[in-house]
């Protein structure tokens, strides 16, 4: 029973880490997991993103991103493209954490 409990805790930790949004911005599209374009209005975005100050605040797939300083620390590597048609995901940066959310839930799997 004790081994099962430890296994469950370990799996839960892995699942939580897999859903976090620690992001690294690459300098080339071939290095990125997804390509992102920043739109000029929130209604055009697939995801409303809030940049958090610490990595522990970026848990969950709800649009709170922590930008890391190294690619190996990130869960996802992104590349900012210069046109919306080149992007896998359209984002808009919001000014409050409570505004972060998915506008297009069908794109959620991009960040899992």
N, C-alpha and C positions, 0 to 999 in steps of 0.2 A: 504494500500500500504506500509506503514511504517513497519507493522508487517511482511509482505512478504519479504521485504528487510532484516530485522533482521534475519529472518529464513534462508534466502539464505546465509548470511554471516556466520551464525552458522554452517550450513551444509558444507560450504566450509572449515571452520576451522577444522571440524571433518575429512573431506576427506584428508586434508593436513597432519594432525597428523597420520592418518591411513597408509599413504604411507611413513612415515619417517623411518629411519633405525637406531634407537637407540638400541644397542645390549648389552645383558648381557651374559657373558660366565658362564654357570653353572658347577658345579662339579660332576654332575651325568646325565646320558642320559635321565632318566625318568622325570627330571625336565625341559627338553628342549622342545621347539617347533619344532626345526629341528636339525639334526645332520650334522656336517660340517667336511670336511676333507680338509687340506691344501695340494695342489699338488705342485710339484717342477718345473712346467713350465706353462706359461700362456695359451698355446694352449690346455692344458689338463683340464682347469677350465671351470666350468659353468658360474662363475662370477669372474670378476677381481675387487678386493676390495682395496679401499684406506681408511686408518684410518685417520679420521679427528680429530682436536683438541678440537672442541666445538660442542655441540649438535645441535645448529642452522645450522651448516654446513651439517648435515646429512639428510636433507629433500629430499624426492623423493626416488624412487626405482632404483637408478642408480649405486649402488656399493660404495657409500660413507658411511662408518660406523663410528658411535661414540660408544665407549664401555663405558657403565655406570658402576657405582660402586655398584649399588643395583638393584635387579631384578624388583622391582616395578617401577623403572624409565624407564625400557626398553620396547620397542615395541615388540621385539622378543628375546626369550631366546634360545641360541645355546649351543651345546655341541660339543667339538672337539673330534672326534673319531680317532683311530689309524690306520685305513685302509680305503681305498676308497670305498670298497664294502659295508661298514657299513653306509656310508654317504647318506644323502638326497641331499646334495649340495656340489659340489667341488669348492673350491675357491683358488685364488692365490692373494697374497698381492702385490700391485704395489707401486711404489715410487712417483707417481705424480697423482694428482686428475683427470687430463684430461684423464688418462688411464683407469679409473674405468668404467666398462661397462659389459653388459651381453654378453657372448659368446653363451649361450643357452637360448633363450628367453622363451622356454617352461617351464623353472623352475622359472620364475618370480613370479608366484602365491605363492611360498613358503614364500616370504617376504611381502605379502600383509596382 
